[in-house]
Amino acid sequence: METKSEVRTEGTKWEVKREFIVERQGRSFVLYAGLLDLAHRQGLRAVRTRLLQIPASDNGDLAIVHAEVETERGLFSGIGDAAPQNVGRAMVHCIVRLAETRAKARALRDAVNVGVAALEELGDDESDAEASPARSINEGPPRPADTAAPRMLPPRGQPMAVAGSGVATPAQIRAIYLIARDQYGLADAEIDERCAQMFGAPPSELTKKQASEFISHLKGA
């Protein structure tokens, strides 16, 4: 029997699955993957995006994307923006992709009638993504590691060194992408974003322990 959250669309039986709800500073947010999952269950027909502004030095490296979501209820749109100042350090090289995700999240929220903000819509200071890994609201109190000071991230492309834990294996990394694609329909960029929100790094930079935790999270264990 599937566990559901209390975030629901009014007047319908549809609900966001609990695994797609996370907490930040006492507030609940929905993940983009949860909005997409709900939209598919409500008859999603199409998602279209258009890059309105290319990030450049003269506009503060700000990317702006327009998204349209078409469902059985009609056409819904949203605008998303992203710049180095409002994204986590792990995502500074993914400005356009994150702006697109934010735009789609806003359009999807209107389409499925969810008033709770998507975590991906928030700026880095609002979501506190690096200091507090995402936890589902059905988990117990945070473990000591959840409240520890965030580690400094190594240069991009180099694995995070953790005592007693080696780098994630190629098999673990492949499993992460396969599970996320098959179960949630996520694109590679969206998988990287979700991983960065939880661990401050993409799958290729996780330790074996972190990769195992992320796989368990994706499986809903």
N, C-alpha and C positions, 0 to 999 in steps of 0.2 A: 504494500500500500504506500503510495507516494506521499511524502511529507510536504505540506504546503506552508507558505508563510502567511502573515496577516495582511500583506500588501495585495490588494485585489482591485479589479475593475468593478465599478459600481453597476448593479443591475444585471450582472452576468455571473456565470459559474467560473469564469477564468480567474486564475490566481498565479502569481509569480512563485516559482518553486523556492523553497527556503534556502537551498544551496546557493542561490543567486543574490541573497541579501547579506550585506556586511554592515558592520557598525564602525563608526568613527566618532570619537568624542561624545558618546551617548546618543548619537543619531543614527538612524538606519538609512542605507542607500542601496539602490538596486544596481547590479552589474549590467553592462551592455549585453552580455551573453544572455541574461535573464529576459531582457526586453525582446531580444531576437527570438528566443525560444517561445515566449508567449505570443509574439506576432505570428510565428509559423502555425501555432495551434489555433490562431484566430483567422487563418486564411490569408497569410501574407502573399501578395501577388508580385510585388517588385520593390526594389530599393535602388534609387538612382542618386548619384552624387555629382557635384560640379565644383571644381576649384575656382573660387572667386578671386582670391589673391594669393600670389606666389610669395613665399617668405623671401625677403631680401634685406640688405643692410639699411636701405632708405626707408623701410617701413617697420623696423624693429624686429625683423625676421618673423613677422606675424603671418600665419597662414589662415585663410578663411575659406570654409567649405559650405556649400548649400546641399542639403539632402532632401529627397522626396521619398516617402514611403506610401505605397499603394496597397490597401487591403480591401476586403469586401465592403467596408464601411465608407471608403472614399480615399482621397488623396491628402496626405499630411506632409508638412515640411518643417525644416529646422535649420538653423545656422550654427556652425561650430567654429571656434577659433582656437589657435594654439601658438604659443611663442615660448622661447627659452625661459621667460620669467614666470610662466604659469604651468610648467610641466616638471616632473621629477627629473633628476639628473640622468637616470637611465633612459629617458625618452627624448633627450635634447636632439638626437639625430633622427627622430621620427615625428617631426612637427606636423607635416602634412597628413600623415596617417592618423595621428591623434586628433587633429582638427576634424578629419572625416568621421572618425568614431564618435566624437562629441556631437557632430551635426546629426548623424544617424540616430544616436541615442535620444536626442531631443525630438526628432520626428517620430521615432518609435514610441516614446512616452505619450505623445498626443494620440497616436494611432491606437494604442491599447488602453488608453485612459488610465495611466499610472501617474500619480502626482508626486511620487517620491523621486528625488533627483538621482540621476545615475552617477556612480562614483567617478566615472571617466569624465564627467562634465566639470568636476571641481578643479580649481587651481591647486598647485602643490602645497601651498600653505593651508588651504581649506581641508584637503583630504588627508594631509599628514601621512602620505603614502610611504615615505621612506622610514619614518620613525615608528610606525605601527602597522605591522603586516595585517592584511585583511583576515577577519575571522567571521565565520557564519554565526548568526545569532543563536543557533542551537548548540553551539559549543559551550563548554564550561568556562570558568574564569581563566584569564590569560596565564600562560605558563611563564616562568621566569624569563625565558628568552624573549617573550613578546614585549616585556617592559624594559628590557635592557637598552642601553644607549645604542643607536644605530652604528654599524661598522662603516668605515670609510670605504667606498667602492674603489677597486683597482682600475687602472686604465682599461677602456673598453676593449674587449677581446681577450682579456686575461682573466682566468678563473679566480674566484674569491677563495682565499686560503682560510680554512678553519681547522683548528687543532683536532687531530683524530679523525678527520674526514677528508677523503680524496675528492677529486673532481668527478662530476657526473659522467657516467659512461655513455658512449654513443647509443647503446640500446635504451637507456633511460630517456635520453633526449628524443629519440625516435618515438618512444612510447608516449611521451608528453604530447607531441604534435599529432600523432595518430588518434589518441583518445579525444583530444580537444576538437579535432576535425570531425570525427565520426559521431561523437555524442552531442556536441554543441554547435557544429557547423561553423567553427571559428576559422578565420583566416590566420595565416602565420603571424601577421603584425598584431592581431588581436590577442593571440596566444602570448606573444612577447609582452604586450601591455599588461595582461592579467598577471603574468609571472612577475613582472617588475613591481606591480602593486603589492604583491605578497612578500617578495624577497629582495626587492631593490635591484634585480638583475634579470636578464633574459635566461631562458633554459640553458643555453650553452655555457653560462657562467655560474651555474649552480654547483653545489657540492652534491655528493651522492645522497646524503641525508636529506638535503633540501629537495632534490629531484624526487626522492621517494615520497616525501610529504606532499609535493605538488601532484604527483600521480594519484595518491590517495584522495586528495581534494577533488581532482577531476572525476574520479570514480564515485565520489559521494560517500566514501568510506568514513 
